[in-house]
Amino acid sequence: MKKFFSIILLSVFFISCNKYEDGPSISFRSPEKRLTGQWEIKAILFNDLDISLGYFSSKLESYPFSIYSDWSREYFIGISHTNGEIIAKSKLQINDKKNRLTFSLIPEPPYEIISNDIFCTIPALSTTNEWKILRLKNDELWISTDFYTNNYELRFSLIADFNDY
């Protein structure tokens, strides 16, 4: 009977201690290892409305996001062009609890026009904002921020795991 109650107690503890609102409950990989990779936007929510099928929003799948670290263990986020070149990038700060990201993407020459199209669709990317991690699985990343009384939520799907290279 003690084992049964111990298992129930541990289950309740793990379920109630989710770091991320939308999961996962348990992961054996660190948040940094789950973040690191190339990501494709699967959904853009603006004030809980899916705008993924808007004029430019539907083209964003052509511009993958990458999260990576360098030899000094600093993290960066970038948006790539279809030809592989970085069109916008930023230093990425991860808070101590590993549940918030802070960055401000800056366009790289000569890709300012493409960057502006992206920033018109998701203006919260181009200014320093703190993004709450809602979901961080090995193959899914959902982040959300409030920007000028509006809420933006981005849902990503993993294209390439940089930890495999």
Secondary structure, DSSP 8 states (H G I E B T S, - for coil): -HHHHHHHHHHHHHHHT-SSTT--S--SS-HHHHH-EEEEEEEEEETTEE-TTSTTGGGGGGS-EEEEE-TT--EEEEEE-TTS-EEEEEEEEE-TTS-EEEE--EE-TT-HHHHHHHHHH-GGGSS-EEEEEEEE-SSEEEEEEEETTEEEEEEEEEEE-GGG-
